[in-house]
């Protein structure tokens, strides 16, 4: 997994302990991300946008 160096060392150590191989990058090296989750049973749409960039989560 690629992680930024600003992720706490204790968190990174726990990920390694759980079997993840980490590739540590400089702070804010990873691009902006967004995600959408659709719960088909309830009809709920959830979304999130990366606060490091101009982004918004929209649904209709």
C-alpha positions in Angstrom: 0.0 0.0 0.0 1.2 3.5 -0.7 0.9 5.8 2.3 2.1 9.4 2.9 4.8 10.0 5.5 2.4 12.2 7.5 0.5 9.1 8.5 1.5 8.4 12.1 4.3 5.9 12.6 2.2 3.8 15.0 -0.5 3.5 12.3 2.0 2.4 9.7 3.6 -0.1 12.1 0.2 -1.6 12.7 -0.5 -2.0 9.0 2.9 -3.7 8.6 2.1 -6.0 11.5 -1.2 -6.9 9.8 0.8 -8.0 6.7 0.7 -4.9 4.5 3.8 -3.9 2.6 4.1 -0.1 2.7 5.6 2.3 0.2 6.0 5.6 2.1 5.7 8.8 0.1 6.4 12.4 1.0 3.5 14.4 2.6 0.7 15.2 0.2 2.3 13.2 -2.6 -0.8 11.2 -3.4 -3.4 12.8 -5.6 -6.9 14.0 -4.6 -9.4 11.2 -4.0 -13.2 10.9 -3.8 -15.5 8.0 -3.0 -19.2 7.1 -3.5 -21.0 4.4 -1.6 -24.5 3.2 -2.6 -26.5 1.1 -0.1 -29.0 -0.5 -2.5 -31.1 -1.9 0.4 -31.7 1.4 2.1 -31.3 3.7 -0.9 -28.8 5.8 1.0 -26.0 7.5 -1.0 -22.9 8.4 0.9 -19.9 10.3 -0.6 -16.7 11.9 0.6 -14.2 14.2 -1.0 -10.5 14.9 -0.3 -10.2 18.0 1.9 -6.8 18.8 0.4 -8.2 19.9 -2.9 -11.2 21.8 -4.2 -13.8 19.0 -4.3 -17.3 18.3 -3.3 -19.5 15.3 -2.7 -22.8 15.5 -4.6 -25.7 13.2 -5.0 -29.3 13.4 -6.3 
